[in-house]
Amino acid sequence: MSTTAILADYLANTHGLGKLQNIHWNQSSPVLYEQALVRNEGKISAEGVFVAYTGAFTGRAPNDKFIVDDAGSHDKVWWGKVNKGMTEAHFERILNDAQQFLAGKEVFVQDLLAGANETDELPVRVITQYAWHALFARNMFIRPDDLNRQLAVDEPKFTVIHVPDMQADPATHGTYSNAFVLLNLSRGLILIGGTHYAGEIKKSIFSVLNYLLPQRGIMSMHASANVGKAGDVAILFGLSGTGKTTLSADPNRALIGDDEHGWSHDGVFNLEGGCYAKVINLSAEQEPLIYKTTQTFGTVLENVVMDPTTRKLNLDDNSLTENTRASYPITQIPGALYPGKAGHPKHIIMLTCDAFGVLPPISKLTTEQAMYHFISGYTAKVAGTEKGVTEPTATFSTCFGAPFMALHPSVYAGLLGQKINEHGVSCWLVNTGWSGGSYGVGKRMNIHHTRSMVNAALNGDLDAVAMRVDPIFGLHIPVTCPNVPDDVLDPASTWADADAYHAKATQLATAFHQNFASYSDGVSAEIINASPLAGRA
C-alpha cells in the first residue's frame, strides 16, 4: 500500500473522510504554487509572489468561533463572550456535513509542527480544499522536512479540517452565521468554514496552544521576540496592528518569531515557522526587511491590490481592506532563528496602540504595573483585523490576546509574574498609537521615534536617565531618549489644548479602572494599586 493510500485509510477511519477524490500530501511550496495557479486560486505578481483574495472575510471572525463544551473542557475553559460553548451534538452535525461536503473533492494535506522546542511541540495536520491555504499553512508552521523529519501518519495530535466553501446553517448547526471556527479540544479536531481568510488556520492552533501549554507550566504569549548579539532576549507583547512584526524585525537583532511564543524553563521559543505581517502602506525605507518579502518567492499575499495588466503591487491601496497581509517563511528575514528559540528574556515590551492619544510613547513599568497592564491589555482594534472594524476603536484585550486565550486570564498573568520575578526582567510600555490628539485629530506615532525608544530600552541607554511620574497614569517616563525630541516623550506637550488632553487622559484612566473591576477579586492589592493614579478609589 502506498503512503498516500495509508493516509487515505487513516483519514477515513479517524475523521470520516472516506470519499475524497484525491489527496495531495505534503507537497513542496513550488508544487503548491503550481497547483494554486492551475486551479485558478489566485494570481502571480510582477515580482513572482502569489496573491490571493479572500472575498467577504478579510479578517478574523471572532463572533463565529466556538469551543465544544464537553466533560474534558468544561471545567478548564474560560467561558464567556470570547470562548463561546457549542454542544457536542451541534459539532457532530457540522462535522458530518463537512464530511459529506468534501466527498468527491480534492484536498491538500500538510503535516507540520507548532512549537520550536521538540519537547513541547504539537504535531498538526491541516486538511484544506485549496492549494494556497496549504501553502499558507506550510509557511506559518514549522516544516518537518526542514528538520530532516517525517511525521508518521498517526502522529499529528490536532487536525484542522478547512472547508472555506462550506456554509453553515445557524438553525441547524448552532452557529451565529454561515462562518464557523470550531475547536474540539478533547478530540484534537478543528473545523473551519465559511471564510477564506487564512489567518483563522494559524489562530485556531494558537488558541489550542494557549489551552495546552499553561497546563504544563509553560507561558504562552501573543508576542514577538528577538535576541541581540549578546544573547539578550526581548519579548514584545501586542495585538494585531500595534507593531509587533515591524519592531521585532530589527536588522541588528536576530528574529525569534513575530507573533506567537512559549516561555518554558529553558527560555523563549517560537510556536511558528513563519510570519504573517500587515503590509498596508508598507515602505522599503521604513520597513526594509518585511518589504523585501513582498517581492520574494514563497510569500503569499492576501487582498493586496495589483495592476491587472502589469501585475505591479500597490501596497498603499486599501480598497479591499486595511488588513492586507503577507505570509512568508521566517527564513526570509535575514539572520532569523529557525526553528526559533533562545534563552530567558532580559526585557519585556508591552505595545499598545492608544487611540485616545494620551499614553506616553515609552514608560518603565514596575513588576506590579507590568502585571496590571498585561491583564488590562489596552489597545485599539485597528481597521481590518476583524470583520466590521473600519477605524481604530479603543478596547481592552486581556493578556494582549483575549480572542485566543482559552483559560482564565489569571492563569497567564500568574505565569508571567512568576517568570518576571524569577529572571529579573525589565518591563516597558510603548505606545505606537496616536500623539497630539485622539484618532482623527492627532497623528500616528513616528515609527523612527518608536524604533529609537525601543532600541534605547534594549541597549540600556535609559537605565540611568531621569524619570518623571505621569500624574494621571502613574507611569515612569524618561525625560530624554537618544534620537527622540524631548517633547515627544511628554504626551501632554504634543496637544494644542491642555484641558482637552487632561479630560481625555482622565477618561482613559477611568476606563482602565472600570475594565479592571472584573479582575480585582483575583489579583493582589499590589497589582490593583499599580493602576492609573486618576480615578483610584
C-alpha positions in Angstrom: 0.0 0.0 0.0 1.4 3.4 -1.0 2.0 6.1 1.7 -0.9 8.2 0.3 -3.2 5.2 0.4 -2.2 4.7 4.1 -3.1 8.3 4.8 -6.4 7.9 2.9 -7.3 4.9 5.0 -6.3 6.8 8.2 -8.5 9.8 7.3 -11.4 7.6 6.5 -11.2 5.7 9.8 -10.3 8.6 12.1 -12.2 11.6 10.6 -14.8 10.0 8.4 -13.2 11.4 5.2 -13.5 8.2 3.2 -14.8 9.6 -0.1 -12.1 12.0 -1.1 -11.3 12.2 -4.8 -7.6 12.9 -4.4 -5.2 13.6 -1.6 -2.1 15.9 -2.2 0.1 15.1 0.8 3.0 17.2 2.0 3.6 18.9 -1.4 6.5 21.3 -1.5 6.0 25.1 -1.8 6.8 25.2 -5.6 4.3 22.4 -6.3 1.6 24.1 -4.2 2.3 27.4 -6.2 1.8 25.4 -9.4 -1.3 23.7 -8.1 -2.9 27.0 -7.0 -2.3 28.6 -10.4 -3.6 25.7 -12.4 -6.7 25.7 -10.2 -7.1 29.5 -10.7 -6.9 30.1 -6.9 -5.0 33.4 -7.3 -2.6 35.3 -9.4 1.2 36.0 -9.6 2.6 39.5 -9.1 5.3 41.0 -11.3 7.7 40.1 -8.5 6.7 36.4 -8.6 4.6 36.4 -5.4 1.3 34.5 -5.1 -1.6 36.8 -4.5 -4.9 35.5 -3.1 -8.2 37.2 -2.5 -10.4 36.1 0.4 -13.8 37.7 -0.5 -16.2 38.8 2.2 -13.9 37.9 5.1 -10.7 39.9 5.0 -10.1 39.5 8.7 -10.9 37.1 11.5 -14.5 36.4 12.5 -14.3 36.2 16.3 -18.0 36.0 16.8 -18.1 32.8 14.8 -15.5 30.9 17.0 -16.8 28.3 19.4 -15.3 25.7 21.7 -17.0 22.4 22.2 -18.3 22.2 25.8 -17.7 18.7 26.9 -16.5 16.8 30.0 -12.9 17.3 29.2 -13.0 21.1 28.6 -16.0 22.3 30.8 -14.0 23.0 34.0 -10.9 24.4 32.3 -12.1 26.8 29.6 -12.7 30.5 30.5 -16.3 30.6 29.1 -17.9 33.9 28.1 -18.0 36.3 25.2 -14.6 35.2 23.9 -14.9 31.4 24.4 -18.4 30.5 23.5 -19.6 27.0 24.1 -21.0 24.6 21.4 -22.8 21.4 22.2 -21.3 18.1 21.2 -24.4 17.4 19.2 -24.1 20.6 17.1 -20.4 19.8 16.5 -21.2 16.3 15.3 -23.8 17.6 12.9 -21.5 20.1 11.3 -18.7 17.6 11.2 -20.9 15.1 9.4 -21.9 17.8 6.9 -18.3 18.7 6.4 -17.5 15.1 5.6 -20.3 15.0 3.1 -19.2 18.3 1.6 -15.7 17.0 1.0 -16.9 13.8 -0.6 -15.6 13.6 -4.2 -13.3 16.6 -3.8 -9.6 17.0 -3.8 -7.8 18.0 -0.6 -4.3 19.3 0.2 -2.8 17.9 3.4 0.2 19.3 5.2 1.7 17.7 8.3 3.5 20.3 10.3 4.8 21.3 13.8 3.7 24.0 16.2 6.5 24.8 18.7 10.2 25.0 18.2 11.0 23.1 21.4 10.9 19.5 20.5 9.8 18.5 24.0 6.9 20.9 23.8 5.9 20.7 20.1 2.4 20.0 18.8 2.2 17.9 15.6 -0.5 19.4 13.4 -2.3 18.2 10.3 -4.1 20.8 8.0 -6.6 19.4 5.5 -7.9 22.0 3.1 -9.7 22.5 -0.1 -7.2 24.9 -1.6 -3.6 24.7 -2.5 -2.9 28.2 -1.5 -4.2 27.6 2.0 -1.9 24.6 2.2 0.9 26.9 1.1 -0.1 29.4 3.8 0.0 26.6 6.5 3.3 25.4 5.2 4.7 29.0 5.6 3.3 29.6 9.0 4.2 26.4 10.9 7.4 24.5 11.3 8.2 22.2 8.4 9.4 18.8 9.5 11.3 18.2 6.2 13.5 21.3 7.2 14.4 19.3 10.3 15.0 16.0 8.3 11.9 14.6 9.9 8.8 12.9 8.6 5.7 12.7 10.8 4.1 9.3 11.0 0.6 9.1 9.6 -0.9 8.9 13.1 1.5 11.4 14.7 -0.5 14.7 14.4 -2.3 15.4 17.7 -4.5 18.2 16.3 -6.2 18.2 12.8 -7.7 21.2 11.1 -10.4 20.4 8.6 -10.6 23.5 6.5 -13.7 23.9 4.2 -13.9 27.6 3.3 -16.5 26.9 0.6 -18.9 25.3 3.0 -21.6 27.5 4.5 -23.0 26.7 8.0 -26.8 26.9 8.7 -27.2 28.7 12.1 -30.6 27.0 12.6 -29.1 23.5 12.0 -25.6 23.9 13.3 -25.9 26.2 16.2 -23.7 28.9 14.7 -24.2 32.6 14.6 -23.7 33.0 10.8 -22.5 31.0 7.8 -18.9 31.1 9.0 -17.6 28.8 11.7 -14.3 28.2 13.6 -14.9 25.2 15.9 -12.4 23.8 18.4 -12.9 20.4 19.9 -10.1 20.3 22.4 -10.9 16.8 23.7 -10.8 15.2 20.2 -7.9 17.2 18.8 -10.1 18.4 15.9 -10.7 21.9 14.5 -13.4 22.7 11.8 -13.1 26.0 9.8 -15.6 27.0 7.1 -17.5 29.8 5.5 -14.4 32.1 5.4 -11.4 32.1 3.1 -9.3 34.3 5.5 -6.2 32.2 6.0 -5.4 33.7 9.4 -8.1 31.5 11.0 -5.9 28.5 10.5 -3.0 29.8 12.4 -5.0 31.4 15.2 -7.0 28.3 15.8 -3.9 26.4 16.6 -2.6 29.3 18.7 -5.8 29.0 20.7 -5.2 25.3 21.2 -1.6 26.0 22.4 -2.9 28.7 24.8 -5.1 25.9 26.3 -2.4 23.2 26.4 0.9 24.9 27.3 -0.1 26.7 30.5 -1.4 23.5 32.0 2.2 22.3 31.7 3.7 25.4 33.3 4.7 27.0 30.0 3.7 30.6 29.4 2.0 31.0 26.0 2.2 34.6 24.6 0.7 36.7 21.9 4.1 38.3 21.3 7.0 38.7 19.1 10.6 38.0 20.2 14.1 38.7 19.1 17.6 38.4 20.5 20.7 40.7 20.4 24.3 39.7 19.7 24.9 39.4 23.4 22.2 36.9 23.8 19.7 39.4 25.3 16.2 38.3 24.5 13.3 40.7 24.2 9.6 39.9 24.2 7.2 42.3 22.6 3.5 41.8 23.5 0.8 43.4 21.5 -2.4 42.8 19.4 -2.5 43.0 15.7 -1.7 46.4 14.4 0.5 47.5 17.4 3.8 46.9 15.6 4.9 43.5 16.9 6.1 42.3 13.5 7.6 45.6 12.4 9.6 46.3 15.6 10.8 42.7 16.1 12.2 42.6 12.5 15.3 44.6 13.5 18.4 44.2 11.3 20.6 44.5 14.4 18.8 41.6 16.3 18.0 38.0 15.3 14.3 37.4 14.9 12.9 34.5 17.0 9.4 35.0 15.8 6.8 37.7 15.1 3.6 36.7 16.8 3.3 33.6 19.0 5.7 32.2 21.6 6.1 30.0 24.5 8.3 30.6 27.6 9.4 27.4 29.3 12.1 26.7 32.0 14.6 26.6 29.1 13.7 30.0 27.6 11.6 31.5 24.8 10.6 29.5 21.7 8.6 30.3 18.6 5.3 28.5 18.1 5.5 29.1 14.4 7.8 28.8 11.4 6.7 31.9 9.5 5.4 35.4 9.8 2.0 37.0 9.0 2.7 40.7 8.5 0.3 43.5 7.8 1.6 45.2 4.6 -0.8 48.2 4.1 1.3 51.3 3.4 4.5 49.2 3.7 7.6 51.0 2.6 11.1 49.9 1.6 12.5 52.8 3.6 10.8 52.3 6.9 10.4 48.5 7.0 13.0 47.1 4.5 13.1 43.5 5.8 9.3 43.0 5.6 9.1 44.9 2.4 11.6 42.6 0.8 9.3 39.6 1.5 6.6 41.1 -0.7 9.0 40.6 -3.6 10.2 37.1 -2.7 9.1 33.7 -4.0 7.4 31.7 -1.3 5.4 34.6 0.1 1.6 34.5 0.0 -0.1 37.9 -0.2 -3.7 38.3 0.9 -6.0 41.0 -0.6 -3.2 43.2 -1.9 -4.3 45.2 -4.9 -2.2 45.0 -8.1 -2.4 46.3 -11.6 -4.4 43.8 -13.7 -2.0 44.3 -16.7 1.5 44.8 -15.3 0.7 42.9 -12.1 2.6 45.5 -10.1 1.6 45.6 -6.5 0.1 48.7 -4.8 0.7 48.3 -1.1 -0.9 51.6 -0.4 -4.3 50.6 -1.8 -6.8 49.8 0.9 -9.8 49.5 -1.3 -10.2 45.8 -0.4 -9.2 46.0 3.2 -6.8 47.8 5.6 -5.8 44.2 6.7 -3.6 43.3 3.7 -1.3 40.5 4.7 1.9 38.7 3.8 2.6 35.2 4.9 6.2 34.0 4.5 8.6 31.6 6.0 10.6 33.2 8.8 13.8 32.3 6.9 13.1 35.1 4.5 14.1 37.5 7.3 18.0 37.7 7.3 19.5 36.2 10.4 16.2 34.9 11.8 16.5 31.8 14.0 14.7 28.8 12.7 13.4 26.9 14.5 13.3 29.9 16.7 14.4 29.5 20.3 16.7 31.3 22.7 17.2 32.0 26.4 15.2 33.8 29.0 14.2 37.4 28.2 16.0 40.4 29.6 13.3 42.9 28.5 9.5 42.7 28.0 7.9 45.5 25.9 4.1 45.8 26.0 2.9 47.5 22.9 -0.3 49.5 22.9 -1.9 51.4 20.0 -3.6 54.2 22.0 -6.5 55.7 20.0 -7.0 58.3 22.7 -3.5 59.7 22.1 -2.7 60.3 25.7 -0.4 57.4 26.8 3.4 58.2 26.8 5.4 56.8 23.9 7.5 54.8 26.3 7.5 54.3 30.1 9.2 52.0 32.6 7.0 49.6 34.5 7.3 48.1 37.9 6.6 44.4 38.1 3.1 45.2 39.5 2.5 47.8 36.8 3.5 45.2 34.2 1.0 42.7 35.7 -1.7 45.4 35.7 -1.2 46.4 32.0 -0.8 42.7 30.9 -4.2 41.9 32.5 -5.7 45.1 31.1 -4.3 44.6 27.6 -5.4 48.1 26.5 -5.0 48.9 22.8 -7.1 49.8 19.8 -8.7 47.3 17.3 -7.0 48.5 14.1 -9.1 48.7 11.0 -9.5 45.5 9.1 -8.1 43.0 11.6 -11.6 41.9 12.4 -14.7 41.9 10.2 -16.6 45.1 10.7 -13.8 47.2 12.2 -13.3 50.2 9.9 -11.4 52.6 12.1 -9.3 52.3 15.4 -11.6 51.6 18.3 -10.3 51.6 21.9 -10.6 48.2 23.6 -9.2 46.1 26.4 -8.0 42.7 25.4 -6.7 40.8 28.4 -3.2 39.3 28.1 -2.8 41.3 24.8 -4.7 38.5 23.1 -8.1 37.7 24.6 -9.5 36.3 21.4 -7.0 33.4 21.7 -6.9 32.8 25.4 -8.8 29.6 26.3 -8.1 29.7 30.0 -8.8 32.4 32.7 -6.6 35.4 32.4 -5.2 34.8 36.0 -3.5 31.6 34.7 -1.4 33.6 32.2 -0.9 36.5 34.5 0.3 34.3 37.3 2.9 32.6 35.0 4.1 35.9 33.7 4.6 37.5 37.1 6.4 34.4 38.3 8.8 34.5 35.4 9.4 38.2 35.5 10.5 37.9 39.1 12.4 34.7 38.6 14.6 36.2 35.8 14.7 39.9 36.8 13.1 41.1 33.6 12.8 44.8 32.8 9.4 45.8 31.6 8.3 48.7 29.4 5.0 50.1 28.0 5.3 51.5 24.5 2.5 53.4 22.7 2.6 53.0 19.0 -0.7 54.7 18.5 -1.7 58.4 18.4 0.0 61.6 19.7 -1.1 65.2 19.8 -4.8 64.2 19.9 -7.1 61.3 19.5 -7.7 59.3 16.3 -8.9 61.8 13.7 -7.1 64.7 15.3 -3.6 63.6 16.3 -1.1 61.7 14.2 0.2 58.1 14.5 3.5 57.8 16.4 6.6 58.2 14.1 8.0 54.7 13.5 11.6 56.0 13.6 11.0 57.5 17.1 9.4 54.3 18.3 12.3 52.3 17.0 14.8 54.6 18.7 12.9 54.3 22.0 12.7 50.5 21.8 16.4 50.3 20.9 17.3 52.6 23.8 15.5 50.5 26.3 17.0 47.3 25.0 20.5 48.7 24.8 20.4 50.0 28.4 20.5 53.7 27.3 17.5 54.6 29.5 18.8 52.8 32.6 20.5 56.0 34.0 18.1 58.5 32.6 16.0 60.6 35.0 12.3 59.6 35.1 9.2 61.6 35.9 6.0 60.1 37.1 2.9 60.8 35.0 0.3 62.5 37.2 -2.6 60.7 35.7 -1.3 57.2 34.8 1.5 56.8 37.4 3.9 55.7 34.7 7.7 56.4 34.9 8.6 58.4 31.8 12.2 59.1 30.7 12.8 62.8 30.3 15.2 62.2 27.4 16.0 59.5 24.9 18.6 59.3 22.1 17.3 60.3 18.7 13.9 61.4 20.0 12.8 65.0 20.7 12.2 65.6 24.4 8.7 67.0 23.8 7.7 63.7 22.0 8.2 61.9 25.3 5.7 64.1 27.1 2.2 63.3 25.6 0.6 66.4 27.2 3.0 68.7 25.4 2.0 67.4 22.0 -1.6 68.5 22.4 -2.6 72.0 21.4 -5.3 72.1 24.1 -4.0 71.2 27.6 -7.6 71.0 29.0 -8.6 68.6 26.2 -5.6 66.4 26.9 -6.4 66.3 30.6 -10.0 65.4 30.0 -9.2 62.6 27.5 -6.4 61.2 29.7 -8.8 61.1 32.7 -11.4 59.4 30.6 -8.9 56.7 29.6 -7.8 56.3 33.2 -11.4 55.8 34.3 -11.9 53.2 31.5 -8.9 51.3 32.9 -10.5 51.2 36.4 -13.8 50.2 35.0 -12.3 47.4 32.9 -10.2 46.0 35.8 -13.1 45.8 38.2 -13.9 42.4 36.8 -10.5 41.0 37.7 -9.9 42.8 41.0 -11.1 39.8 43.1 -8.5 37.5 41.7 -5.4 39.7 42.0 -3.3 41.2 44.8 -3.7 44.6 46.3 -0.2 45.5 45.0 -1.4 44.9 41.4 -4.6 46.9 42.0 -2.5 49.8 43.4 -0.5 49.8 40.2 -3.5 51.2 38.3 -3.6 54.8 36.9 -3.5 57.4 39.7 -6.5 59.3 38.4 -9.8 57.7 39.4 -8.4 55.5 42.2 -11.0 54.8 44.9 
